[in-house]
């Protein structure tokens, strides 16, 4: 009887302490550290979901490419083994070709231009995802890309001639970089630090927030503020995942996505304002004044091919957006 009484008491306590609802785990993957602009965005996303659903949904974050590169994580979202990925647009064009247009070098003038375009007419691009087994919840951001290398300062295209640069597996980027004289070397992001460290490649190109988060100052001597490509990113899930949600919960997830974008852009602003000085403290030599027109001039022939692929009017519409 004592054993029975004790068992019943433990069962009662267990029932009282158990949640009154089934909790759903949302797996969220990304390539950078939690202490990065991407981590700031995904954390804002997760915090909003957990608070607004009273804990019915809880996130598990997988940073540092712990589930593979961005392309692999997008594939995992398609397959249903990952729920959400925060990814740069670089590999997205392999799944949704229309997105490649935003990766054209010197397409956007500045952050205000890029953000207002993506939050306005750029929303139309997000409608292309469901047919590919994906749902783009929101445009987020990496920032304007700059060049780093271990060989020499870069101020004009002639300075990059012959340099082996790690790039994303992105034909739009690679075509442009070849026009500069670079030898583009595509590789997954988790491999980049080691490749720079061993000299497999001479340099890489990324926004300041990514350069900071990846600690590239440890393996790169020179940074040039080329601003050659604006790099958006995306928070992506799948129709399979979204179709499981009630209409009320879908609204919460889209609200959370907006929180993600706002937090990520705010962190990009902070890193842009403070990160260059931080990199200089870490021993990186920074070229602030680059001959941007010379880099633009080097792209004239490539822009002809971009116009054929994406339509000259479509490119002009983005460039001239006010």
Secondary structure, DSSP 8 states (H G I E B T S, - for coil): -HHHHHHHHHHHHHHHHS-SS--EEEEEEESS-SSSHHHHHHHHHHHHHHHHTTTSEEEEEE-TTTT--HHHHHHHHHHTS-SEEEEESTTGGGT-GGGGGGGSTT--SSHHHHHHHHHTTTHHHHTTSGGGT-EEEEEEEEEEEEEEESS---SSHHHHTT-EEEE-S-HHHHHHHHHHT-EEEE--GGGHHHHHHHTSSSEEEEEHHHHHHTTGGGT--EEEEEEEEEEEEEEEE-HHHHTTS-HHHHHHHHHHHHHHHHHHHHHHHHHHHHHHHHHHHTT-EEE----HHHHHHTTHHHHHHHHHHH-HHHHHHHHT--
